[in-house]
């Protein structure tokens, strides 16, 4: 039975792609950190973060967090096959280099 309690954690599949459309802006930083940590544990070092095109506010928030994140080796806008500027491709550092 699914819980309707908004305080309950939401299970997110760890696939190397994270769509941020359903999350509140206040959740983004901790969500990215937790998702990236789990990706690293699973040997996933390239992650596509979908933030959408919109006004660019969410993309700006994501990029600011990525710049400060010690576990991120680099990032770039997606190309024409991976979402263009509506997605960011993140390269993660291995666990032992964070």
JOJOQUI-V355892 format. One record per run of one state. SS is the DSSP state (hx for helix, st for strand, lp for the rest). FROM is the first residue (numbers start at 1). TO is the last residue. Records with the same first field share a line. If there is no record, write none. Layout:
SS: FROM-TO + FROM-TO
This chain:
lp: 1-16 + 20-24 + 42-45 + 51-56 + 69-71 + 78-83 + 93-94 + 98-98
st: 17-19 + 46-50 + 72-77 + 87-92
hx: 25-41 + 57-68 + 84-86 + 95-97
